Amino acid sequence: MYCSIFGHELLVSKDVTHHVKEYKCKHCDFQMTTNGKGKLTPLTPKYKEINSVLESVYNKRRGKKKSDPILDY
């Protein structure tokens, strides 16, 4: 009822990449995500799968490019 009167109060629930995030309403647990154009879209099973694949590809690439220097003491 709160959301139907005042609107959803979205909080970031998951960072998929720097640009893609998943959001969850503080009051009713309604979930949204950002689509390819940067607009908010309801988080459907299709977008959950897309975000999952995007996150794994992003983390793999980030891991390859990020080199940790070896410190000798």
C-alpha contacts under 8 A as a table, 3 or more apart, distances in Angstrom:
res1	aa1	res2	aa2	distance
1	M	4	S	5.24
1	M	5	I	6.59
2	Y	5	I	5.46
2	Y	6	F	6.02
2	Y	7	G	7.26
2	Y	27	H	7.38
3	C	6	F	5.18
3	C	7	G	4.28
3	C	8	H	4.99
3	C	9	E	7.76
3	C	27	H	7.19
3	C	28	C	7.26
4	S	7	G	5.72
4	S	8	H	7.87
8	H	25	C	5.64
8	H	26	K	7.51
8	H	27	H	7.37
8	H	28	C	7.88
8	H	30	F	7.89
9	E	25	C	5.14
9	E	26	K	5.62
9	E	27	H	7.08
10	L	23	Y	5.75
10	L	24	K	5.29
10	L	25	C	4.33
10	L	26	K	6.15
11	L	23	Y	5.33
11	L	24	K	5.45
11	L	25	C	6.20
11	L	26	K	6.62
12	V	15	D	7.34
12	V	21	K	6.72
12	V	22	E	5.92
12	V	23	Y	4.41
12	V	24	K	6.42
13	S	21	K	7.62
13	S	22	E	5.59
13	S	23	Y	5.06
13	S	24	K	5.88
14	K	21	K	5.77
14	K	22	E	5.03
14	K	23	Y	6.93
15	D	18	H	7.01
15	D	20	V	6.60
15	D	21	K	4.62
15	D	22	E	6.45
16	V	19	H	7.76
16	V	20	V	5.39
16	V	21	K	5.26
16	V	22	E	7.14
16	V	51	N	6.47
16	V	52	S	7.71
16	V	54	L	7.32
16	V	55	E	5.20
17	T	20	V	5.05
17	T	21	K	6.75
17	T	54	L	7.88
17	T	55	E	6.40
17	T	58	Y	6.83
18	H	21	K	7.68
19	H	38	G	7.89
20	V	33	T	7.20
20	V	34	T	5.64
20	V	35	N	7.58
20	V	38	G	7.78
21	K	33	T	5.81
21	K	34	T	6.18
22	E	31	Q	7.19
22	E	32	M	5.89
22	E	33	T	4.42
22	E	34	T	7.02
22	E	43	L	7.77
23	Y	31	Q	5.55
23	Y	32	M	5.08
23	Y	33	T	5.89
24	K	29	D	5.51
24	K	30	F	5.58
24	K	31	Q	4.44
24	K	32	M	6.41
25	C	28	C	5.69
25	C	29	D	4.78
25	C	30	F	5.10
25	C	31	Q	6.41
26	K	29	D	6.22
31	Q	42	P	6.13
31	Q	43	L	5.42
32	M	40	L	6.28
32	M	41	T	5.39
32	M	42	P	4.25
32	M	43	L	4.53
33	T	40	L	5.50
33	T	41	T	5.36
33	T	42	P	6.24
33	T	43	L	5.57
33	T	47	Y	7.70
34	T	37	K	7.64
34	T	38	G	5.26
34	T	39	K	5.27
34	T	40	L	4.55
34	T	41	T	5.86
35	N	38	G	5.28
35	N	39	K	5.59
35	N	40	L	6.35
35	N	41	T	6.23
36	G	39	K	7.52
43	L	46	K	7.86
43	L	47	Y	5.72
43	L	48	K	6.39
44	T	47	Y	5.25
44	T	48	K	6.19
45	P	48	K	4.93
45	P	49	E	6.24
46	K	49	E	5.33
46	K	50	I	6.30
47	Y	50	I	4.87
47	Y	51	N	5.95
48	K	51	N	5.18
48	K	52	S	6.12
49	E	52	S	5.04
49	E	53	V	6.28
50	I	53	V	5.32
50	I	54	L	6.00
51	N	54	L	4.94
51	N	55	E	5.90
52	S	55	E	5.17
52	S	56	S	6.35
53	V	56	S	5.22
53	V	57	V	6.22
54	L	57	V	5.24
54	L	58	Y	5.96
55	E	58	Y	5.03
55	E	59	N	6.04
56	S	59	N	5.17
56	S	60	K	6.13
57	V	60	K	5.16
57	V	61	R	6.19
58	Y	61	R	5.31
58	Y	62	R	5.96
59	N	62	R	4.98
59	N	63	G	5.94
60	K	63	G	5.13
60	K	64	K	6.33
61	R	64	K	5.17
61	R	65	K	6.25
62	R	65	K	5.31
62	R	66	K	5.89
63	G	66	K	5.24
63	G	67	S	7.62
64	K	67	S	7.17
